[in-house]
């Protein structure tokens, strides 16, 4: 993802799009107590 500057990937099941996984989603899973995870889990600004 870093090499090609990809931030989001489509999730496909049976040839149909079912969702999106983002860099932030991966950060939450990899380092649950890290700074990037905190930022990714924060409520969006409205």
N, C-alpha and C positions, 0 to 999 in steps of 0.2 A: 504494500500500500504506500509506503514511504517513497520508494523508487519512482513510482508513477503518479505520485501526489493524489492518490485516491482516498476520498474521505467517506464515501458511502458505496455499498454494494447491494445490488438487488438479491433477494432470496427467492429462488424459484423452486416450485414443487410440481412435478408432472408437467413441466413446460409452461406453467402459469405463475406470474409474479404473486407472491404471498406476503412480501414485506421488504424492509430495508434494514441492513445492519450498518451501523456507523462506527467511525473510529472511537467515538465516545462510548458506545456500547461495549466495545472490546476493552476499553480502559477500565470500565466498571468491573468486568469479569476478571481481568488480569491482576489489577492492584486495587482492591476494594477500599483501601485506606489511603490511597495516593491523592495528590492534589488534582490531577486531571479527572479522576473518578469523582471527586467532590464537585468540580465544575460541571461535569457532564450530568450529574444527578440533580443539580440545582433546578428549581422551578424557572421556567423562562420568564424573561422580563415582559411585562404587558404594557 
